[in-house]
């Protein structure tokens, strides 16, 4: 799947205004639309993801209009969108799945490895290296996910110097997986309990029995600029936005677990993250199980097969709650340029900019009509002050905070030709102090936009997926795609001025 980059073929024209779209002879239109045309592929695009080289896009297909067990098969479709003989209705590769897909994420460095999450709760990984194709799937159960996996993300593990997969689900679990383990069991996990004393449940120092119920997870994000950090942000079905910390195991070695049984490194690392008071009892239970099985070694599988209490093995990771949304939070995205800045998208119709250093939001932007749901949000990979949001009204709103901190500088519509102006909706922006301003324009009916991703290498390109199963790929203007002098300092000042 390693496609040939066509980036060198693009001809730079005169620099347009931020709200325009570049046309050139190579890219016949400022937008390409790709959609599979074969049986077995479900119609809704749930998520999209570019690979590390920016040449291939993965499109997850599933459905949001049902509940209970998913009994239909689905697909993950991949297009090499820059190949000269691109067939917009025929993917370069089709990967069938046993149930509908809800999310997808390419490996940040290896362009042939991709992960996805299913409606039934499985996590999938494909390694499409031509020499040795591999496919792995997680299970479903008490120590796995039991509800739709709403987000998967690749997170760097500084102890193993490799990338793990993190997944979040409506069951409130946040699980971490190693590809080397073939997704057999999570290497660590957490549950989404509100911190004690928040939401009317318990208080600091209260027992586990008084802690809050588990809340369902919708969104998950890690900062790519701070690989050593164990912090991440989650969004919930109820609008909660919270900071979490994955507990670090202090250089645990299997030899530290001395006794009759030899512990593998992954097994020792998992148990070492339990509360100190619970580790001795957990070790006794696991080693007793290993003895009953006449096993001389305690592996990660042994720990799970010993049936430790899930509430013990998966503690709460939440430690700080931000100013909440009033409806489900569908997406969270960290700035690639500042590790403390992140973006959210919610069903309350707002996309917000937060800092991990404070509870109050920095900025809030609302789009209309009728406060349309926002399903996805993403920061530009090359412009610190640029981000985009995908909306229920069929538009993608592109903001450039260097140019305008109130309105989007560009609205991309899934149905109509691009005019290069703010069109297709009205937009309202609110600062933390509540100031707002509106711009009105024509309204266009289009399929809701569910997915969004900026290309990591071909900096001009932005992809979005809609409810009809169509993926739209736009070529943005030179100014929207290329770093502008001083905007890194502007992003820092935005956080400092709050």
Residue pairs with C-beta under 8 A, 6 or more apart in sequence:
1 51
1 56
1 78
1 80
1 92
1 93
1 111
1 112
1 128
2 53
2 55
2 111
2 112
3 53
3 55
3 56
3 80
3 82
3 83
4 55
4 82
4 83
5 53
5 54
5 55
5 82
5 457
5 458
6 26
6 55
6 82
6 458
7 54
7 457
7 458
9 26
10 24
10 26
10 27
10 460
11 24
11 25
11 26
12 478
13 22
13 23
13 24
13 478
15 477
15 478
15 479
16 22
16 420
16 477
16 478
16 479
17 420
17 477
17 479
18 400
18 403
18 409
18 410
18 477
18 479
18 480
19 409
19 410
19 420
19 421
19 422
19 477
20 420
20 477
21 30
21 410
21 418
21 420
21 474
21 475
21 476
21 477
22 30
22 460
22 475
22 476
22 477
22 478
23 29
23 30
27 475
30 418
30 474
30 475
31 412
31 418
31 472
31 473
31 474
31 475
32 81
32 86
32 88
32 472
32 473
33 88
33 470
33 471
33 472
33 473
34 57
34 59
34 79
34 81
34 86
34 88
34 89
34 91
34 470
34 471
34 473
35 88
35 89
35 468
35 469
35 470
35 471
36 61
36 75
36 77
36 89
36 90
36 91
36 94
36 469
37 89
37 90
38 90
38 94
40 73
40 74
40 75
40 96
41 61
41 74
41 75
41 77
41 94
41 469
42 61
42 62
42 63
42 72
42 74
42 75
42 100
42 469
43 61
43 63
43 467
43 468
43 469
44 61
44 62
44 63
44 64
44 450
44 467
44 468
44 469
45 59
45 60
45 61
45 450
45 451
45 465
45 466
45 467
45 468
45 469
45 470
45 471
46 60
46 61
46 62
46 64
46 100
46 101
46 102
46 103
46 104
46 450
46 451
46 465
47 59
47 60
47 101
47 102
47 103
47 104
47 105
47 376
47 450
47 451
47 465
48 57
48 58
48 59
48 60
48 104
48 451
48 452
48 453
48 463
48 464
48 465
48 471
49 57
49 58
49 104
49 105
49 106
49 114
49 453
50 56
50 57
50 58
50 106
50 453
50 454
50 455
50 456
50 457
50 463
51 57
51 58
51 106
51 107
51 111
51 112
51 114
52 106
52 107
52 108
52 109
52 110
52 111
52 456
52 457
53 111
53 457
54 455
54 456
54 457
54 458
54 461
55 80
55 81
55 82
55 111
55 457
55 458
56 78
56 79
56 80
56 81
56 92
56 106
56 111
57 78
57 79
57 81
57 453
57 463
57 471
57 473
58 76
58 77
58 78
58 104
58 106
58 114
58 116
59 76
59 77
59 78
59 79
59 91
59 104
59 465
59 471
60 76
60 101
60 102
60 103
60 104
60 116
60 451
61 74
61 75
61 76
61 77
61 100
61 101
61 469
62 74
62 100
62 101
62 102
62 118
62 119
63 72
63 100
63 119
64 450
69 120
70 99
70 100
70 118
70 119
70 120
71 99
72 99
72 100
73 96
73 97
73 98
73 99
74 96
74 97
74 99
74 100
74 101
75 94
75 95
75 96
75 97
75 101
76 94
76 95
76 97
76 101
76 104
76 114
76 116
76 124
76 126
77 91
77 93
77 94
77 95
78 91
78 92
78 93
78 94
78 95
78 114
79 86
79 88
79 91
79 92
79 471
80 86
80 92
81 473
82 458
83 92
93 128
95 126
97 116
97 118
97 124
98 118
98 120
98 122
99 118
99 119
99 120
99 122
100 118
100 119
101 116
101 117
101 118
101 119
102 117
102 118
102 119
102 148
102 149
102 150
103 116
103 117
103 149
103 150
103 151
103 152
104 114
104 115
104 116
104 117
104 152
105 114
105 115
105 116
105 152
105 153
105 154
106 113
106 114
106 115
107 113
107 114
107 115
107 154
107 163
108 154
108 163
108 224
109 163
110 127
112 127
112 128
112 129
113 125
113 126
113 127
113 128
113 179
114 125
114 126
114 128
115 123
115 124
115 125
115 126
115 152
115 154
115 165
116 123
116 124
116 125
116 152
117 123
117 124
117 145
117 148
117 149
117 150
117 151
117 152
117 167
117 169
118 124
118 148
118 149
119 148
120 140
120 148
121 140
121 144
121 145
121 146
121 147
121 148
121 149
121 169
121 171
122 137
122 138
122 139
122 140
122 145
122 149
123 137
123 138
123 145
123 149
123 152
123 165
123 167
123 175
123 177
123 183
124 135
124 136
124 137
124 138
125 134
125 135
125 136
125 137
125 165
125 179
125 183
126 133
126 134
126 135
127 133
127 134
127 135
127 179
136 179
136 182
136 183
137 183
138 144
138 145
138 177
138 183
138 184
138 186
140 146
142 310
143 185
143 186
143 189
143 304
143 310
143 313
143 314
144 175
144 186
145 167
145 169
145 171
145 173
145 175
146 169
146 171
147 169
147 170
147 171
147 216
148 169
148 170
149 167
149 168
149 169
150 168
150 169
150 170
150 217
150 218
150 219
150 220
151 167
151 168
151 217
151 218
151 219
151 220
151 331
152 165
152 166
152 167
153 165
153 166
153 167
153 220
153 221
153 222
154 163
154 164
154 165
154 166
155 163
155 164
155 165
155 166
155 176
155 222
155 232
156 162
156 163
156 164
156 227
157 163
157 164
158 227
158 228
159 249
159 251
159 269
160 178
162 178
162 180
163 179
164 176
164 177
164 178
164 179
164 187
165 176
165 177
165 178
165 179
165 183
166 174
166 175
166 176
166 177
166 220
166 222
166 232
167 174
167 175
167 177
167 220
168 174
168 217
168 218
168 219
168 220
168 234
169 216
169 217
170 216
170 217
170 218
170 237
171 214
171 216
171 217
172 191
172 192
172 193
172 214
172 215
172 216
172 217
173 189
173 190
173 191
173 192
173 217
173 314
174 189
174 190
174 191
174 192
174 217
174 220
174 234
174 244
174 317
175 186
175 188
175 189
176 186
176 187
176 188
176 189
176 246
177 183
177 186
177 187
178 187
178 266
181 187
181 266
181 300
184 300
184 301
185 300
185 301
185 303
185 304
187 266
187 269
187 270
187 300
188 246
188 247
188 269
188 270
188 273
189 313
189 314
190 244
190 246
190 314
190 315
190 316
190 317
191 214
191 311
191 314
191 315
191 316
191 317
192 214
192 215
192 216
192 217
192 234
192 236
192 242
192 316
192 317
192 318
193 211
193 212
193 213
193 214
193 215
193 316
193 318
194 201
194 211
194 212
194 215
194 240
194 242
194 318
194 321
195 242
195 316
195 318
195 319
195 320
195 321
196 202
196 203
196 204
196 205
196 206
196 210
196 211
196 212
197 203
197 204
198 212
198 321
199 212
201 210
201 211
201 212
201 213
202 210
202 211
202 212
203 210
208 311
211 316
215 236
215 237
215 238
215 240
216 236
216 237
216 238
217 234
217 235
217 236
217 237
218 235
218 236
218 237
218 328
218 329
218 330
219 234
219 235
219 329
219 330
219 331
219 332
219 344
220 232
220 233
220 234
220 235
220 332
221 232
221 233
221 332
221 333
221 334
221 342
222 229
222 232
222 334
223 229
223 231
223 232
223 334
223 335
223 339
223 340
223 342
224 334
224 336
225 334
225 335
225 336
225 337
225 338
225 339
226 339
229 339
230 245
230 246
230 247
230 248
231 243
231 244
231 245
231 246
231 356
232 243
232 244
232 246
233 241
233 242
233 243
233 244
233 332
233 334
233 342
233 356
234 240
234 241
234 242
234 244
234 318
234 332
235 241
235 325
235 328
235 329
235 330
235 331
235 332
235 344
235 346
236 242
236 328
236 329
237 328
238 324
238 328
239 324
239 325
239 326
239 327
239 328
239 329
239 346
239 348
240 321
240 324
240 329
241 321
241 322
241 323
241 324
241 325
241 329
241 332
241 344
241 354
242 318
242 320
242 321
242 322
243 318
243 319
243 320
243 321
243 322
243 356
244 317
244 318
244 319
245 317
245 319
246 317
247 273
247 315
247 317
249 269
249 272
249 273
250 272
252 265
252 268
252 269
252 272
253 265
253 268
254 262
254 263
254 264
254 265
254 267
254 268
256 268
256 272
257 263
257 268
257 271
257 283
257 298
259 283
259 287
260 287
260 291
261 287
261 290
261 291
261 295
261 296
261 297
261 298
262 296
262 297
262 298
263 271
263 297
263 298
264 297
264 298
264 299
264 300
266 299
266 300
267 286
267 298
267 299
267 300
267 302
267 303
270 300
270 303
270 313
271 279
271 282
271 283
271 286
271 303
272 279
273 315
274 282
274 312
274 313
274 315
275 312
275 315
278 312
282 308
282 312
282 313
285 306
285 308
286 298
286 302
286 303
286 306
286 308
287 298
288 306
289 302
289 305
289 306
289 307
290 296
290 297
290 298
290 302
290 306
293 302
295 302
303 313
320 356
320 359
321 359
322 354
322 359
322 360
322 361
323 354
323 359
323 360
323 361
325 344
325 346
325 347
325 348
325 350
325 352
326 346
326 348
327 346
327 347
327 348
327 373
328 346
328 347
329 344
329 345
329 346
330 345
330 346
330 347
330 373
330 374
330 375
330 376
331 343
331 344
331 345
331 374
331 375
331 376
331 377
331 378
331 452
332 342
332 343
332 344
332 345
332 377
333 342
333 343
333 344
333 377
333 378
333 379
333 387
334 341
334 342
334 343
334 379
335 341
335 342
335 343
335 379
335 384
335 491
336 379
336 380
336 381
336 384
337 379
337 384
337 488
337 491
338 384
338 488
338 491
338 492
338 495
339 356
340 355
340 356
340 357
340 495
341 353
341 354
341 355
341 356
341 362
341 491
341 494
341 495
342 353
342 354
342 355
342 356
343 351
343 352
343 353
343 354
343 377
343 378
343 379
343 387
344 351
344 352
344 354
344 377
345 351
345 374
345 375
345 376
345 377
345 389
345 390
346 352
346 373
346 374
347 373
347 374
348 371
349 366
349 367
349 368
349 370
349 371
349 372
349 373
349 374
350 364
350 365
350 366
350 371
350 374
350 430
351 364
351 365
351 367
351 374
351 377
351 387
351 389
351 397
352 361
352 362
352 363
352 364
352 365
353 361
353 362
353 363
353 364
353 494
354 361
354 362
355 362
355 495
355 498
357 495
358 498
360 432
360 498
361 432
362 432
362 494
362 495
362 498
363 401
363 405
363 429
363 430
363 431
363 432
363 494
364 429
364 430
364 431
364 432
365 389
365 397
365 399
365 408
365 427
365 428
365 429
365 430
366 427
366 428
366 429
366 430
366 436
367 374
367 389
367 391
367 393
367 395
367 397
367 408
367 425
367 426
367 427
367 428
368 393
368 425
368 426
368 427
368 428
369 393
369 425
369 426
369 443
372 391
372 392
372 393
372 425
373 391
373 392
373 448
374 389
374 390
374 391
374 392
375 390
375 391
375 392
375 448
375 449
375 450
375 451
376 389
376 390
376 449
376 450
376 451
376 452
376 464
377 387
377 388
377 389
377 390
377 452
378 387
378 388
378 452
378 453
378 454
379 386
379 387
379 454
380 386
380 387
380 388
380 454
380 480
380 481
381 454
381 455
381 456
381 459
382 454
382 459
382 481
382 482
382 483
383 400
383 480
383 481
383 482
383 483
383 484
383 487
384 483
384 487
384 488
384 490
384 491
385 400
385 401
385 402
385 484
385 487
385 490
385 491
386 398
386 399
386 400
386 401
386 402
386 480
387 398
387 399
388 396
388 397
388 398
388 399
388 452
388 454
388 462
389 396
389 397
389 399
389 452
390 396
390 449
390 450
390 451
390 452
390 464
391 397
391 425
391 448
391 449
392 448
392 449
393 424
393 425
393 443
393 446
393 448
394 413
394 414
394 415
394 424
394 444
394 445
394 446
394 447
394 448
394 449
394 466
395 411
395 412
395 413
395 414
395 424
395 425
395 444
395 446
395 449
396 411
396 412
396 413
396 414
396 449
396 452
396 462
396 464
396 472
396 474
397 408
397 410
397 411
397 425
397 427
398 408
398 409
398 410
398 411
398 412
398 462
398 476
398 480
399 407
399 408
399 409
400 409
400 480
401 490
401 491
401 494
402 484
402 487
402 490
403 409
405 429
405 431
406 429
406 436
406 437
407 422
407 427
407 429
407 437
407 439
408 422
408 427
409 422
409 480
410 420
410 421
410 422
410 476
410 477
410 480
411 421
411 422
411 423
411 424
411 425
411 427
412 418
412 462
412 464
412 472
412 474
413 423
413 424
413 444
413 446
414 446
414 447
414 449
414 464
414 466
414 470
414 472
415 444
415 445
415 446
415 447
416 423
416 424
416 444
416 446
418 474
421 441
422 439
422 441
423 441
423 442
423 444
424 441
424 442
424 443
424 444
424 446
425 441
425 443
425 444
426 438
426 439
426 440
426 441
427 438
427 439
428 436
428 437
428 438
429 436
429 437
430 436
432 498
446 466
447 466
447 467
447 468
447 470
448 466
448 467
449 464
449 465
449 466
449 467
450 465
450 466
450 467
451 463
451 464
451 465
451 471
452 462
452 463
452 464
452 465
453 462
453 463
453 464
454 461
454 462
454 463
455 461
455 462
455 463
459 481
459 482
460 475
460 476
460 477
460 478
460 481
461 473
461 474
461 475
461 476
462 473
462 474
462 476
463 471
463 472
463 473
463 474
464 471
464 472
464 474
465 471
465 472
466 472
